Amino acid sequence: MNRVKKLSTDLLNRYPDKFNVDFQQNKKMIDEIAKVSSKELRNQIAGYIASNINKQTKEQNKKIEQDVDETSSLGN
């Protein structure tokens, strides 16, 4: 596991409610809760977190749509 993924996962596990899909807000939050050695690393972590949350959200929405489709097809 590379450094960005490891640090991002660690931050998401420790502070799941502090991050969202907004890259700029994630950067600010990282500045507040972590000491990151460089701006580039901070940006990579913020981007990975935003991407990861976006992916999870899309997967949840897809699952919900499938559940609704299954439910509606049972009613017919």
Helices and strands as residue ranges (DSSP letters): H 3-14, H 23-33, H 39-75
